[in-house]
């Protein structure tokens, strides 16, 4: 069973920065998309950002200009550089990896806690 392992969560003051990392527990066929999510009121998980295998990125409006996603497709690793953090960014951040062609998969990590104090 493949696991995604997140790291980098911490407690920081508002305005600070953090870098989250996510890696597969073992070698897997390259992803199509890897991304980050966090819980949100009324939703199971809220989309934050993702990166496709071609390097293209997408961001949710609340984090545009503050967060940057990057990845290494060959290593099935993704990073989330978080800047100008706000108390409302406090959440558990989950990593997701999706492959849309055979062998298909959709993996989730266990989450890493980010706490932003005011």
C-alpha distance (Angstrom), angle and dihedral (degrees) to the residues before:
residue distance angle dihedral
X1 . . .
X2 3.77 . .
X3 3.77 118.6 .
X4 3.75 130.0 -166.5
X5 3.78 111.1 -138.6
X6 3.77 118.8 -155.3
X7 3.78 125.4 -163.9
X8 3.78 140.1 168.0
X9 3.79 101.2 68.5
X10 3.78 115.1 141.8
X11 3.79 145.5 142.0
X12 3.79 115.2 -85.7
X13 3.76 137.5 165.2
X14 3.77 122.2 -103.5
X15 3.78 110.3 -80.8
X16 3.77 92.4 30.4
X17 3.79 131.4 118.2
X18 3.79 138.2 -123.4
X19 3.79 135.4 -179.9
X20 3.78 118.7 -144.5
X21 3.78 122.5 -161.6
X22 3.79 131.7 -162.9
X23 3.79 127.3 -171.9
X24 3.78 135.7 169.9
X25 3.78 115.2 -109.2
X26 3.77 91.0 -128.3
X27 3.75 138.9 9.6
X28 3.79 112.6 -67.1
X29 3.78 134.4 175.0
X30 3.78 109.2 -84.5
X31 3.78 117.7 -80.6
X32 3.77 127.8 -119.2
X33 3.79 93.8 -149.6
X34 3.80 134.4 6.7
X35 3.75 122.3 -173.8
X36 3.77 151.2 157.6
X37 3.78 129.5 -112.7
X38 3.81 137.1 177.0
X39 3.80 133.3 -167.1
X40 3.80 117.4 -91.8
X41 3.82 134.2 -175.5
X42 3.78 109.8 -82.8
X43 3.80 93.2 7.3
X44 3.75 133.3 85.7
X45 3.78 90.8 -137.1
X46 3.78 133.8 -6.5
X47 3.78 120.3 -137.7
X48 3.81 113.8 -117.0
X49 3.80 108.0 169.6
X50 3.78 142.0 -35.1
X51 3.76 140.5 -166.8
X52 3.78 126.5 -150.5
X53 3.77 126.7 -143.8
X54 3.81 89.4 -101.5
X55 3.80 90.0 57.9
X56 3.77 97.4 -106.9
X57 3.79 114.4 142.3
X58 3.78 137.2 -154.9
X59 3.80 128.4 -165.3
X60 3.77 136.4 -166.9
X61 3.80 113.9 -117.8
X62 3.84 95.6 -113.1
X63 3.82 91.8 61.0
X64 3.80 103.0 34.9
X65 3.77 111.2 126.5
X66 3.82 92.0 13.8
X67 3.81 104.9 61.6
X68 3.79 128.5 49.8
X69 3.80 124.6 -165.4
X70 3.78 122.6 -156.9
X71 3.75 133.9 169.0
X72 3.76 149.4 -174.6
X73 3.78 108.1 -136.5
X74 3.79 93.8 -170.0
X75 3.81 91.0 55.2
X76 3.81 96.0 36.6
X77 3.77 89.4 -127.1
X78 3.79 128.7 138.6
X79 3.79 131.9 -172.9
X80 3.78 133.5 -160.9
X81 3.79 116.6 -156.9
X82 3.78 106.7 -160.3
X83 3.79 120.5 -163.6
X84 3.81 138.3 171.7
X85 3.78 87.4 24.8
X86 3.79 118.9 -159.3
X87 3.81 130.2 -159.5
X88 3.81 88.4 -110.8
X89 3.82 88.5 63.1
X90 3.80 87.7 69.4
X91 3.80 107.2 120.5
X92 3.76 145.9 104.4
X93 3.80 107.0 -80.8
X94 3.80 117.8 -145.4
X95 3.77 127.8 -159.7
X96 3.80 121.5 -142.3
X97 3.80 131.9 -169.0
X98 3.78 123.1 -168.3
X99 3.76 132.6 -174.5
X100 3.79 113.9 -171.1
X101 3.80 99.3 -170.1
X102 3.78 130.2 59.2
X103 2.99 119.9 -38.9
X104 3.79 84.4 42.4
X105 3.77 122.6 -168.5
X106 3.79 143.0 165.0
X107 3.80 112.7 -163.9
X108 3.80 130.3 -179.1
X109 3.76 131.1 -165.1
X110 3.79 127.2 -135.9
X111 3.79 93.7 -109.7
X112 3.78 137.1 -113.9
X113 3.80 123.0 -121.8
X114 3.79 120.2 -120.3
X115 3.79 116.7 -172.7
X116 3.80 121.6 -175.5
X117 3.78 116.1 -167.5
X118 3.79 123.0 -155.9
